Amino acid sequence: MLLPVTCPSCFEIFEVTEPPLSEVPCEVDYDCEICCRPMLIFFDESDGEVWAEARGLAD
């Protein structure tokens, strides 16, 4: 399943693949698919639903 993520640098939205529920919570180093700037994507779950939040490296 794909999850929407908003880049903290360019604010464009792109999709990332959801990790298996057994691996959540976790964080992943990722480069924006639009502007290529690095970020961390944090995955967590609530009521069995996985969600993603992106943060810049300086945040």
C-alpha distance matrix in Angstrom:
0.0 3.8 6.7 10.2 13.0 16.7 18.9 21.9 24.2 23.7 21.7 19.5 15.8 13.2 9.5 8.4 5.9 5.6 8.6 9.7 11.3 14.6 14.5 14.1 16.2 16.3 17.0 16.3 18.8 17.3 19.1 18.4 17.4 20.1 23.0 22.3 23.5 22.4 20.5 19.0 15.6 15.8 13.0 14.3 13.8 15.8 16.4 13.4 11.0 9.7 10.9 11.9 15.4 17.2 20.9 23.5 25.3 28.4 26.9
3.8 0.0 3.8 6.8 9.6 13.1 15.3 18.5 20.6 20.0 18.0 15.7 12.1 9.4 5.7 5.4 4.6 5.7 9.4 11.7 13.3 16.6 15.7 14.9 16.3 15.9 15.8 14.8 16.7 14.8 16.2 15.0 14.0 16.5 19.5 19.0 20.2 19.4 17.7 16.7 13.3 14.2 12.1 14.1 14.2 16.4 17.7 15.2 12.1 10.2 9.9 10.0 13.1 14.3 18.1 20.5 22.6 25.7 24.2
6.7 3.8 0.0 3.8 6.5 10.2 12.8 15.6 18.2 17.8 15.4 13.7 10.0 8.3 5.2 5.3 6.2 6.2 9.8 12.5 13.3 16.6 15.4 13.8 14.6 14.4 14.1 13.6 15.6 13.8 15.3 13.8 13.6 15.7 18.3 18.1 18.7 17.9 15.6 14.5 11.0 11.6 9.8 11.7 12.2 14.2 16.0 14.2 10.7 8.4 6.9 6.7 9.6 11.3 15.1 17.8 20.2 22.9 21.2
10.2 6.8 3.8 0.0 3.8 6.9 9.9 12.8 15.3 14.5 11.8 10.1 6.4 5.7 4.4 6.5 9.0 9.7 13.1 16.1 16.7 20.0 18.5 16.4 16.7 16.3 15.2 14.6 15.8 13.6 14.3 12.1 12.0 13.3 15.9 16.4 16.8 16.5 14.4 14.0 10.9 12.2 11.4 13.5 14.4 16.0 18.2 17.0 13.3 11.1 8.5 7.3 8.8 9.8 13.5 16.1 18.9 21.4 19.6
13.0 9.6 6.5 3.8 0.0 3.8 6.4 9.2 11.8 11.6 9.2 8.3 5.5 5.5 5.8 7.0 10.2 10.9 13.7 17.1 17.7 20.6 18.4 16.3 16.0 15.0 13.2 12.5 13.2 11.0 11.6 9.4 10.4 11.6 13.4 13.8 13.6 13.2 10.9 10.8 8.2 10.0 10.5 13.1 14.8 16.8 19.6 18.6 15.1 12.3 9.1 6.5 6.3 6.3 9.9 12.3 15.3 17.6 15.9
16.7 13.1 10.2 6.9 3.8 0.0 3.8 6.3 8.8 8.3 5.5 5.6 4.4 6.6 8.6 10.4 13.8 14.7 17.3 20.7 21.3 24.0 21.7 19.4 18.6 17.5 15.2 14.5 14.4 12.1 11.8 9.0 10.5 10.4 11.6 12.8 12.2 12.6 10.5 11.4 9.8 12.0 13.3 15.7 17.7 19.3 22.3 21.8 18.2 15.6 12.1 9.3 7.6 6.5 9.0 10.8 14.2 16.0 14.4
18.9 15.3 12.8 9.9 6.4 3.8 0.0 3.8 5.4 5.7 4.7 5.5 6.3 7.8 10.3 11.4 15.1 16.3 18.5 22.1 23.0 25.3 22.6 20.6 19.6 17.8 14.9 13.7 12.6 10.2 9.1 6.3 8.8 8.4 8.6 9.6 8.6 9.3 7.8 9.8 9.5 12.4 14.6 17.4 19.9 21.9 25.1 24.4 21.1 18.1 14.7 11.4 9.1 6.4 7.6 8.1 11.5 13.4 12.6
21.9 18.5 15.6 12.8 9.2 6.3 3.8 0.0 3.8 6.2 5.5 8.3 9.7 11.6 13.9 14.6 18.0 18.8 20.6 24.1 24.6 26.7 23.8 21.5 20.1 18.3 15.2 14.6 13.3 11.7 10.9 9.0 12.1 11.4 10.4 11.4 9.1 9.5 7.6 9.6 10.3 12.6 15.4 18.0 20.7 22.6 26.0 25.7 22.6 19.6 16.1 12.7 9.5 6.5 5.8 5.7 9.5 10.4 9.4
24.2 20.6 18.2 15.3 11.8 8.8 5.4 3.8 0.0 3.8 5.8 8.3 10.9 12.6 15.5 16.4 20.0 21.4 23.1 26.8 27.7 29.7 26.6 24.6 23.3 21.2 17.8 16.6 14.5 12.5 10.6 8.5 11.4 10.0 7.9 9.5 7.1 8.9 8.6 11.7 13.0 15.8 18.7 21.5 24.3 26.3 29.7 29.3 26.0 23.0 19.5 16.1 13.1 9.9 8.8 7.1 10.2 10.9 11.1
23.7 20.0 17.8 14.5 11.6 8.3 5.7 6.2 3.8 0.0 3.8 5.5 8.9 11.1 14.5 16.2 20.0 21.7 24.0 27.7 28.7 31.0 28.1 26.3 25.2 23.3 20.1 18.6 16.7 14.1 11.7 8.6 10.4 7.9 6.7 9.5 8.6 11.2 11.3 14.3 14.9 17.9 20.2 23.1 25.5 27.3 30.5 29.9 26.5 23.7 20.2 17.0 14.6 11.7 11.7 10.6 13.8 14.7 14.8
21.7 18.0 15.4 11.8 9.2 5.5 4.7 5.5 5.8 3.8 0.0 3.8 6.5 9.6 12.8 14.9 18.6 19.9 22.5 26.0 26.7 29.3 26.7 24.5 23.5 22.1 19.3 18.3 17.2 14.7 13.1 9.8 11.4 9.5 9.6 12.1 11.3 13.0 12.0 14.2 13.9 16.4 18.4 20.8 22.9 24.4 27.4 27.1 23.6 21.1 17.5 14.6 12.3 10.2 11.0 11.1 14.7 15.7 14.8
19.5 15.7 13.7 10.1 8.3 5.6 5.5 8.3 8.3 5.5 3.8 0.0 3.8 6.6 10.3 12.9 16.7 18.5 21.4 24.9 25.9 28.7 26.3 24.4 23.9 22.4 19.8 18.3 17.4 14.3 12.5 8.7 9.0 7.1 8.6 11.3 11.7 13.6 13.0 15.1 14.3 17.1 18.5 21.1 23.0 24.6 27.3 26.6 23.0 20.5 17.2 14.6 13.1 11.4 13.0 13.4 16.8 18.4 17.7
15.8 12.1 10.0 6.4 5.5 4.4 6.3 9.7 10.9 8.9 6.5 3.8 0.0 3.8 7.0 10.0 13.6 15.2 18.4 21.7 22.7 25.7 23.6 21.7 21.5 20.3 18.2 16.9 16.7 13.7 12.7 9.2 9.1 8.6 11.0 12.8 13.4 14.5 13.3 14.6 12.9 15.3 16.0 18.5 20.0 21.6 24.1 23.2 19.5 17.2 14.2 11.9 11.3 10.4 13.1 14.3 17.7 19.6 18.5
13.2 9.4 8.3 5.7 5.5 6.6 7.8 11.6 12.6 11.1 9.6 6.6 3.8 0.0 3.8 6.9 10.4 12.7 15.8 19.2 20.7 23.6 21.5 20.1 20.3 18.9 16.9 15.2 15.0 11.8 11.1 8.1 7.0 7.9 10.9 11.8 13.2 13.9 13.0 14.0 12.0 14.7 15.0 17.8 19.4 21.4 23.7 22.3 18.7 16.1 13.6 11.4 11.7 10.8 13.9 15.2 18.0 20.6 19.7
9.5 5.7 5.2 4.4 5.8 8.6 10.3 13.9 15.5 14.5 12.8 10.3 7.0 3.8 0.0 3.8 6.9 9.2 12.5 15.7 17.4 20.3 18.5 17.4 18.0 16.8 15.4 13.8 14.5 11.7 12.0 9.9 8.8 10.9 13.9 13.9 15.3 15.2 13.9 14.0 11.3 13.4 12.9 15.7 16.9 19.1 21.2 19.3 15.9 13.3 11.5 9.8 11.3 11.2 14.8 16.6 19.0 21.9 20.9
8.4 5.4 5.3 6.5 7.0 10.4 11.4 14.6 16.4 16.2 14.9 12.9 10.0 6.9 3.8 0.0 3.8 6.4 9.2 12.6 14.6 17.2 15.2 14.4 15.2 13.7 12.5 10.7 11.8 9.5 10.9 10.1 9.6 12.5 15.0 14.0 15.1 14.1 12.7 12.1 9.3 11.3 10.5 13.6 15.2 18.0 20.1 17.9 14.8 11.8 10.5 8.6 10.7 10.6 14.1 16.0 17.9 21.1 20.2
5.9 4.6 6.2 9.0 10.2 13.8 15.1 18.0 20.0 20.0 18.6 16.7 13.6 10.4 6.9 3.8 0.0 3.8 6.4 9.4 11.9 14.4 12.8 12.7 14.2 13.0 12.7 11.2 13.2 11.6 13.6 13.4 12.8 16.0 18.5 17.2 18.3 16.9 15.4 14.1 11.1 12.2 10.5 13.2 14.2 17.2 18.9 16.1 13.5 10.7 10.7 9.8 12.7 13.3 16.7 18.9 20.3 23.7 22.7
5.6 5.7 6.2 9.7 10.9 14.7 16.3 18.8 21.4 21.7 19.9 18.5 15.2 12.7 9.2 6.4 3.8 0.0 3.8 6.6 8.4 11.2 10.0 9.4 11.2 10.8 11.5 11.1 13.9 13.2 15.8 15.8 15.8 18.9 21.1 19.8 20.3 18.5 16.3 14.2 10.8 10.7 8.0 10.0 10.7 13.7 15.3 12.4 10.1 7.2 8.1 8.2 11.7 13.2 16.6 19.3 20.7 23.9 22.4
8.6 9.4 9.8 13.1 13.7 17.3 18.5 20.6 23.1 24.0 22.5 21.4 18.4 15.8 12.5 9.2 6.4 3.8 0.0 3.8 6.3 8.2 6.5 7.0 9.2 8.6 10.0 9.9 13.2 13.5 16.6 17.5 17.9 21.2 23.0 21.1 21.4 19.0 16.8 14.2 11.2 10.6 7.8 9.7 10.6 14.1 15.7 12.6 11.3 8.3 9.9 10.0 13.2 14.6 17.5 20.0 20.7 24.0 22.7
9.7 11.7 12.5 16.1 17.1 20.7 22.1 24.1 26.8 27.7 26.0 24.9 21.7 19.2 15.7 12.6 9.4 6.6 3.8 0.0 3.8 5.4 5.5 7.0 9.9 10.3 12.7 13.1 16.6 17.2 20.4 21.3 21.5 24.9 26.8 24.9 25.2 22.7 20.4 17.6 14.7 13.4 10.2 10.7 10.7 13.8 14.6 11.1 10.9 8.9 11.7 12.7 16.1 17.9 20.8 23.5 24.1 27.2 25.7
11.3 13.3 13.3 16.7 17.7 21.3 23.0 24.6 27.7 28.7 26.7 25.9 22.7 20.7 17.4 14.6 11.9 8.4 6.3 3.8 0.0 3.8 5.4 5.3 8.2 10.0 13.0 14.5 18.2 19.1 22.4 23.1 23.7 26.8 28.6 27.0 26.8 24.2 21.5 18.4 15.3 13.2 9.6 8.8 7.8 10.7 11.2 7.9 8.5 7.2 10.6 12.4 15.7 18.2 20.9 24.0 24.7 27.5 25.5
14.6 16.6 16.6 20.0 20.6 24.0 25.3 26.7 29.7 31.0 29.3 28.7 25.7 23.6 20.3 17.2 14.4 11.2 8.2 5.4 3.8 0.0 3.8 5.7 8.4 10.0 13.4 15.0 18.7 20.2 23.8 25.0 25.8 29.1 30.6 28.6 28.3 25.4 22.8 19.4 16.8 14.6 11.5 10.7 10.3 13.1 13.7 10.7 12.0 10.7 13.7 15.1 18.1 20.2 22.5 25.3 25.4 28.3 26.6
14.5 15.7 15.4 18.5 18.4 21.7 22.6 23.8 26.6 28.1 26.7 26.3 23.6 21.5 18.5 15.2 12.8 10.0 6.5 5.5 5.4 3.8 0.0 3.8 6.2 6.6 9.8 11.3 15.0 16.8 20.5 22.0 23.1 26.4 27.6 25.4 24.9 21.8 19.3 15.9 13.7 11.6 9.1 9.3 10.3 13.7 15.3 12.5 12.9 10.5 12.7 13.1 15.7 17.3 19.4 21.9 21.8 24.8 23.3
14.1 14.9 13.8 16.4 16.3 19.4 20.6 21.5 24.6 26.3 24.5 24.4 21.7 20.1 17.4 14.4 12.7 9.4 7.0 7.0 5.3 5.7 3.8 0.0 3.0 5.1 8.6 11.0 14.8 16.4 20.0 21.0 22.4 25.4 26.5 24.7 23.9 21.0 18.0 14.5 11.8 9.1 6.2 5.5 6.8 10.4 12.5 10.3 10.4 7.8 9.6 10.4 12.8 15.0 17.0 20.0 20.3 22.9 21.0
16.2 16.3 14.6 16.7 16.0 18.6 19.6 20.1 23.3 25.2 23.5 23.9 21.5 20.3 18.0 15.2 14.2 11.2 9.2 9.9 8.2 8.4 6.2 3.0 0.0 3.8 7.2 10.4 14.0 15.9 19.5 20.6 22.5 25.2 26.0 24.2 23.0 19.9 16.7 13.0 10.7 7.5 5.4 4.5 6.9 10.3 13.0 11.7 11.5 8.8 9.7 9.8 11.5 13.6 15.2 18.2 18.4 20.7 18.6
16.3 15.9 14.4 16.3 15.0 17.5 17.8 18.3 21.2 23.3 22.1 22.4 20.3 18.9 16.8 13.7 13.0 10.8 8.6 10.3 10.0 10.0 6.6 5.1 3.8 0.0 3.8 6.8 10.4 12.7 16.4 18.0 20.0 22.9 23.4 21.3 20.0 16.7 13.8 10.1 8.4 5.9 5.4 6.8 10.0 13.6 16.5 14.8 14.1 10.8 10.9 9.8 10.9 12.0 13.3 15.8 15.6 18.3 16.8
17.0 15.8 14.1 15.2 13.2 15.2 14.9 15.2 17.8 20.1 19.3 19.8 18.2 16.9 15.4 12.5 12.7 11.5 10.0 12.7 13.0 13.4 9.8 8.6 7.2 3.8 0.0 3.8 6.9 9.4 13.0 14.8 17.2 19.9 20.0 17.9 16.4 13.0 10.1 6.5 5.5 4.3 6.0 8.8 12.4 15.8 19.0 17.6 16.2 12.5 11.6 9.2 9.4 9.3 10.3 12.4 12.0 15.0 13.9
16.3 14.8 13.6 14.6 12.5 14.5 13.7 14.6 16.6 18.6 18.3 18.3 16.9 15.2 13.8 10.7 11.2 11.1 9.9 13.1 14.5 15.0 11.3 11.0 10.4 6.8 3.8 0.0 3.8 6.1 9.9 12.1 14.3 17.3 17.4 14.9 13.9 10.5 8.4 5.6 5.2 6.6 8.2 11.6 15.0 18.5 21.6 19.7 17.9 14.1 13.1 10.3 10.5 9.4 10.6 11.9 11.5 15.0 14.7
18.8 16.7 15.6 15.8 13.2 14.4 12.6 13.3 14.5 16.7 17.2 17.4 16.7 15.0 14.5 11.8 13.2 13.9 13.2 16.6 18.2 18.7 15.0 14.8 14.0 10.4 6.9 3.8 0.0 3.8 7.1 10.0 12.6 15.3 14.9 12.0 10.7 7.2 6.0 4.8 6.5 9.1 11.4 15.0 18.4 21.8 25.0 23.3 21.2 17.4 15.9 12.6 12.0 9.7 10.0 10.1 9.2 13.0 13.5
17.3 14.8 13.8 13.6 11.0 12.1 10.2 11.7 12.5 14.1 14.7 14.3 13.7 11.8 11.7 9.5 11.6 13.2 13.5 17.2 19.1 20.2 16.8 16.4 15.9 12.7 9.4 6.1 3.8 0.0 3.8 6.5 8.8 11.7 11.6 8.8 8.4 5.8 5.4 5.9 6.8 10.3 12.3 16.1 19.2 22.5 25.5 23.7 21.2 17.5 15.6 12.2 11.7 9.0 10.1 10.0 10.3 14.0 14.5
19.1 16.2 15.3 14.3 11.6 11.8 9.1 10.9 10.6 11.7 13.1 12.5 12.7 11.1 12.0 10.9 13.6 15.8 16.6 20.4 22.4 23.8 20.5 20.0 19.5 16.4 13.0 9.9 7.1 3.8 0.0 3.8 6.3 8.6 8.1 5.0 5.3 4.3 6.0 8.4 9.6 13.3 15.5 19.2 22.2 25.3 28.4 26.6 23.9 20.2 18.0 14.5 13.5 10.4 11.1 10.1 10.8 14.2 15.2
18.4 15.0 13.8 12.1 9.4 9.0 6.3 9.0 8.5 8.6 9.8 8.7 9.2 8.1 9.9 10.1 13.4 15.8 17.5 21.3 23.1 25.0 22.0 21.0 20.6 18.0 14.8 12.1 10.0 6.5 3.8 0.0 3.8 5.4 5.6 4.4 5.4 6.4 7.2 9.8 10.2 14.0 15.9 19.5 22.2 24.9 27.9 26.4 23.2 19.9 17.3 13.8 12.7 9.7 10.9 10.3 12.1 15.0 15.6
17.4 14.0 13.6 12.0 10.4 10.5 8.8 12.1 11.4 10.4 11.4 9.0 9.1 7.0 8.8 9.6 12.8 15.8 17.9 21.5 23.7 25.8 23.1 22.4 22.5 20.0 17.2 14.3 12.6 8.8 6.3 3.8 0.0 3.8 6.2 5.7 8.4 9.8 10.8 13.1 12.8 16.4 17.7 21.2 23.5 26.2 28.8 27.1 23.8 20.7 18.4 15.3 15.0 12.5 14.4 14.0 15.9 18.8 19.3
20.1 16.5 15.7 13.3 11.6 10.4 8.4 11.4 10.0 7.9 9.5 7.1 8.6 7.9 10.9 12.5 16.0 18.9 21.2 24.9 26.8 29.1 26.4 25.4 25.2 22.9 19.9 17.3 15.3 11.7 8.6 5.4 3.8 0.0 3.8 5.8 8.4 11.0 12.3 15.1 15.1 18.6 20.2 23.5 25.8 28.2 30.9 29.4 26.0 23.0 20.4 17.3 16.4 13.8 15.1 14.4 16.7 19.0 19.6
23.0 19.5 18.3 15.9 13.4 11.6 8.6 10.4 7.9 6.7 9.6 8.6 11.0 10.9 13.9 15.0 18.5 21.1 23.0 26.8 28.6 30.6 27.6 26.5 26.0 23.4 20.0 17.4 14.9 11.6 8.1 5.6 6.2 3.8 0.0 3.9 5.6 9.0 11.0 14.4 15.4 19.0 21.2 24.6 27.3 29.7 32.7 31.4 28.1 24.9 22.1 18.7 17.1 13.9 14.3 12.7 14.6 16.6 17.7
22.3 19.0 18.1 16.4 13.8 12.8 9.6 11.4 9.5 9.5 12.1 11.3 12.8 11.8 13.9 14.0 17.2 19.8 21.1 24.9 27.0 28.6 25.4 24.7 24.2 21.3 17.9 14.9 12.0 8.8 5.0 4.4 5.7 5.8 3.9 0.0 3.8 6.5 9.2 12.5 13.9 17.6 19.9 23.5 26.4 29.2 32.2 30.7 27.6 24.2 21.7 18.1 16.8 13.4 13.7 12.0 13.0 15.7 17.2
23.5 20.2 18.7 16.8 13.6 12.2 8.6 9.1 7.1 8.6 11.3 11.7 13.4 13.2 15.3 15.1 18.3 20.3 21.4 25.2 26.8 28.3 24.9 23.9 23.0 20.0 16.4 13.9 10.7 8.4 5.3 5.4 8.4 8.4 5.6 3.8 0.0 3.8 6.7 10.4 12.4 16.1 18.8 22.3 25.5 28.2 31.5 30.3 27.3 23.8 21.1 17.3 15.3 11.6 11.0 8.6 9.5 11.9 13.6
22.4 19.4 17.9 16.5 13.2 12.6 9.3 9.5 8.9 11.2 13.0 13.6 14.5 13.9 15.2 14.1 16.9 18.5 19.0 22.7 24.2 25.4 21.8 21.0 19.9 16.7 13.0 10.5 7.2 5.8 4.3 6.4 9.8 11.0 9.0 6.5 3.8 0.0 3.8 7.2 9.8 13.3 16.3 19.8 23.1 26.1 29.4 28.1 25.5 21.8 19.3 15.5 13.6 10.0 9.2 7.0 7.0 10.2 11.8
20.5 17.7 15.6 14.4 10.9 10.5 7.8 7.6 8.6 11.3 12.0 13.0 13.3 13.0 13.9 12.7 15.4 16.3 16.8 20.4 21.5 22.8 19.3 18.0 16.7 13.8 10.1 8.4 6.0 5.4 6.0 7.2 10.8 12.3 11.0 9.2 6.7 3.8 0.0 3.8 6.5 9.8 13.0 16.3 19.7 22.5 26.0 24.9 22.3 18.7 16.1 12.3 10.1 6.5 5.7 4.6 5.4 8.9 9.4
19.0 16.7 14.5 14.0 10.8 11.4 9.8 9.6 11.7 14.3 14.2 15.1 14.6 14.0 14.0 12.1 14.1 14.2 14.2 17.6 18.4 19.4 15.9 14.5 13.0 10.1 6.5 5.6 4.8 5.9 8.4 9.8 13.1 15.1 14.4 12.5 10.4 7.2 3.8 0.0 3.8 6.4 9.8 13.0 16.6 19.6 23.0 22.0 19.7 16.0 13.7 10.1 8.3 5.6 5.4 6.3 6.5 9.9 9.5
15.6 13.3 11.0 10.9 8.2 9.8 9.5 10.3 13.0 14.9 13.9 14.3 12.9 12.0 11.3 9.3 11.1 10.8 11.2 14.7 15.3 16.8 13.7 11.8 10.7 8.4 5.5 5.2 6.5 6.8 9.6 10.2 12.8 15.1 15.4 13.9 12.4 9.8 6.5 3.8 0.0 3.8 6.5 10.0 13.3 16.3 19.7 18.5 16.0 12.3 10.0 6.4 5.5 4.3 6.4 8.8 10.0 13.1 11.8
15.8 14.2 11.6 12.2 10.0 12.0 12.4 12.6 15.8 17.9 16.4 17.1 15.3 14.7 13.4 11.3 12.2 10.7 10.6 13.4 13.2 14.6 11.6 9.1 7.5 5.9 4.3 6.6 9.1 10.3 13.3 14.0 16.4 18.6 19.0 17.6 16.1 13.3 9.8 6.4 3.8 0.0 3.8 6.6 10.2 13.2 16.7 15.8 13.8 10.3 8.3 5.6 5.2 6.3 7.9 11.0 12.0 14.5 12.5
13.0 12.1 9.8 11.4 10.5 13.3 14.6 15.4 18.7 20.2 18.4 18.5 16.0 15.0 12.9 10.5 10.5 8.0 7.8 10.2 9.6 11.5 9.1 6.2 5.4 5.4 6.0 8.2 11.4 12.3 15.5 15.9 17.7 20.2 21.2 19.9 18.8 16.3 13.0 9.8 6.5 3.8 0.0 3.8 7.0 10.4 13.6 12.2 10.3 6.7 5.7 4.6 6.7 8.9 11.4 14.6 15.7 18.3 16.1
14.3 14.1 11.7 13.5 13.1 15.7 17.4 18.0 21.5 23.1 20.8 21.1 18.5 17.8 15.7 13.6 13.2 10.0 9.7 10.7 8.8 10.7 9.3 5.5 4.5 6.8 8.8 11.6 15.0 16.1 19.2 19.5 21.2 23.5 24.6 23.5 22.3 19.8 16.3 13.0 10.0 6.6 3.8 0.0 3.8 7.0 10.4 9.6 8.3 5.6 5.6 6.6 8.6 11.7 13.8 17.3 18.4 20.5 17.9
13.8 14.2 12.2 14.4 14.8 17.7 19.9 20.7 24.3 25.5 22.9 23.0 20.0 19.4 16.9 15.2 14.2 10.7 10.6 10.7 7.8 10.3 10.3 6.8 6.9 10.0 12.4 15.0 18.4 19.2 22.2 22.2 23.5 25.8 27.3 26.4 25.5 23.1 19.7 16.6 13.3 10.2 7.0 3.8 0.0 3.8 6.7 5.9 5.2 4.2 5.9 8.7 11.2 14.6 17.1 20.7 22.0 24.1 21.3
15.8 16.4 14.2 16.0 16.8 19.3 21.9 22.6 26.3 27.3 24.4 24.6 21.6 21.4 19.1 18.0 17.2 13.7 14.1 13.8 10.7 13.1 13.7 10.4 10.3 13.6 15.8 18.5 21.8 22.5 25.3 24.9 26.2 28.2 29.7 29.2 28.2 26.1 22.5 19.6 16.3 13.2 10.4 7.0 3.8 0.0 3.8 5.4 5.3 6.6 7.8 11.1 13.2 16.9 19.3 23.0 24.6 26.2 23.1
16.4 17.7 16.0 18.2 19.6 22.3 25.1 26.0 29.7 30.5 27.4 27.3 24.1 23.7 21.2 20.1 18.9 15.3 15.7 14.6 11.2 13.7 15.3 12.5 13.0 16.5 19.0 21.6 25.0 25.5 28.4 27.9 28.8 30.9 32.7 32.2 31.5 29.4 26.0 23.0 19.7 16.7 13.6 10.4 6.7 3.8 0.0 3.8 5.6 8.5 10.6 14.2 16.7 20.4 22.9 26.7 28.3 30.0 27.0
13.4 15.2 14.2 17.0 18.6 21.8 24.4 25.7 29.3 29.9 27.1 26.6 23.2 22.3 19.3 17.9 16.1 12.4 12.6 11.1 7.9 10.7 12.5 10.3 11.7 14.8 17.6 19.7 23.3 23.7 26.6 26.4 27.1 29.4 31.4 30.7 30.3 28.1 24.9 22.0 18.5 15.8 12.2 9.6 5.9 5.4 3.8 0.0 3.8 6.5 9.7 13.3 16.4 19.8 22.6 26.2 27.7 29.9 27.1
11.0 12.1 10.7 13.3 15.1 18.2 21.1 22.6 26.0 26.5 23.6 23.0 19.5 18.7 15.9 14.8 13.5 10.1 11.3 10.9 8.5 12.0 12.9 10.4 11.5 14.1 16.2 17.9 21.2 21.2 23.9 23.2 23.8 26.0 28.1 27.6 27.3 25.5 22.3 19.7 16.0 13.8 10.3 8.3 5.2 5.3 5.6 3.8 0.0 3.8 6.5 10.2 13.5 16.9 20.0 23.6 25.4 27.6 24.9
9.7 10.2 8.4 11.1 12.3 15.6 18.1 19.6 23.0 23.7 21.1 20.5 17.2 16.1 13.3 11.8 10.7 7.2 8.3 8.9 7.2 10.7 10.5 7.8 8.8 10.8 12.5 14.1 17.4 17.5 20.2 19.9 20.7 23.0 24.9 24.2 23.8 21.8 18.7 16.0 12.3 10.3 6.7 5.6 4.2 6.6 8.5 6.5 3.8 0.0 3.8 7.0 10.5 13.7 16.8 20.3 22.0 24.4 21.9
10.9 9.9 6.9 8.5 9.1 12.1 14.7 16.1 19.5 20.2 17.5 17.2 14.2 13.6 11.5 10.5 10.7 8.1 9.9 11.7 10.6 13.7 12.7 9.6 9.7 10.9 11.6 13.1 15.9 15.6 18.0 17.3 18.4 20.4 22.1 21.7 21.1 19.3 16.1 13.7 10.0 8.3 5.7 5.6 5.9 7.8 10.6 9.7 6.5 3.8 0.0 3.8 7.0 10.4 13.6 17.2 19.2 21.4 18.8
11.9 10.0 6.7 7.3 6.5 9.3 11.4 12.7 16.1 17.0 14.6 14.6 11.9 11.4 9.8 8.6 9.8 8.2 10.0 12.7 12.4 15.1 13.1 10.4 9.8 9.8 9.2 10.3 12.6 12.2 14.5 13.8 15.3 17.3 18.7 18.1 17.3 15.5 12.3 10.1 6.4 5.6 4.6 6.6 8.7 11.1 14.2 13.3 10.2 7.0 3.8 0.0 3.8 6.8 10.1 13.5 15.7 18.0 15.7
15.4 13.1 9.6 8.8 6.3 7.6 9.1 9.5 13.1 14.6 12.3 13.1 11.3 11.7 11.3 10.7 12.7 11.7 13.2 16.1 15.7 18.1 15.7 12.8 11.5 10.9 9.4 10.5 12.0 11.7 13.5 12.7 15.0 16.4 17.1 16.8 15.3 13.6 10.1 8.3 5.5 5.2 6.7 8.6 11.2 13.2 16.7 16.4 13.5 10.5 7.0 3.8 0.0 3.8 6.7 10.3 12.8 14.7 12.2
17.2 14.3 11.3 9.8 6.3 6.5 6.4 6.5 9.9 11.7 10.2 11.4 10.4 10.8 11.2 10.6 13.3 13.2 14.6 17.9 18.2 20.2 17.3 15.0 13.6 12.0 9.3 9.4 9.7 9.0 10.4 9.7 12.5 13.8 13.9 13.4 11.6 10.0 6.5 5.6 4.3 6.3 8.9 11.7 14.6 16.9 20.4 19.8 16.9 13.7 10.4 6.8 3.8 0.0 3.8 6.9 9.6 11.8 10.0
20.9 18.1 15.1 13.5 9.9 9.0 7.6 5.8 8.8 11.7 11.0 13.0 13.1 13.9 14.8 14.1 16.7 16.6 17.5 20.8 20.9 22.5 19.4 17.0 15.2 13.3 10.3 10.6 10.0 10.1 11.1 10.9 14.4 15.1 14.3 13.7 11.0 9.2 5.7 5.4 6.4 7.9 11.4 13.8 17.1 19.3 22.9 22.6 20.0 16.8 13.6 10.1 6.7 3.8 0.0 3.8 6.5 8.1 6.2
23.5 20.5 17.8 16.1 12.3 10.8 8.1 5.7 7.1 10.6 11.1 13.4 14.3 15.2 16.6 16.0 18.9 19.3 20.0 23.5 24.0 25.3 21.9 20.0 18.2 15.8 12.4 11.9 10.1 10.0 10.1 10.3 14.0 14.4 12.7 12.0 8.6 7.0 4.6 6.3 8.8 11.0 14.6 17.3 20.7 23.0 26.7 26.2 23.6 20.3 17.2 13.5 10.3 6.9 3.8 0.0 3.8 5.4 5.3
25.3 22.6 20.2 18.9 15.3 14.2 11.5 9.5 10.2 13.8 14.7 16.8 17.7 18.0 19.0 17.9 20.3 20.7 20.7 24.1 24.7 25.4 21.8 20.3 18.4 15.6 12.0 11.5 9.2 10.3 10.8 12.1 15.9 16.7 14.6 13.0 9.5 7.0 5.4 6.5 10.0 12.0 15.7 18.4 22.0 24.6 28.3 27.7 25.4 22.0 19.2 15.7 12.8 9.6 6.5 3.8 0.0 3.8 5.6
28.4 25.7 22.9 21.4 17.6 16.0 13.4 10.4 10.9 14.7 15.7 18.4 19.6 20.6 21.9 21.1 23.7 23.9 24.0 27.2 27.5 28.3 24.8 22.9 20.7 18.3 15.0 15.0 13.0 14.0 14.2 15.0 18.8 19.0 16.6 15.7 11.9 10.2 8.9 9.9 13.1 14.5 18.3 20.5 24.1 26.2 30.0 29.9 27.6 24.4 21.4 18.0 14.7 11.8 8.1 5.4 3.8 0.0 3.8
26.9 24.2 21.2 19.6 15.9 14.4 12.6 9.4 11.1 14.8 14.8 17.7 18.5 19.7 20.9 20.2 22.7 22.4 22.7 25.7 25.5 26.6 23.3 21.0 18.6 16.8 13.9 14.7 13.5 14.5 15.2 15.6 19.3 19.6 17.7 17.2 13.6 11.8 9.4 9.5 11.8 12.5 16.1 17.9 21.3 23.1 27.0 27.1 24.9 21.9 18.8 15.7 12.2 10.0 6.2 5.3 5.6 3.8 0.0
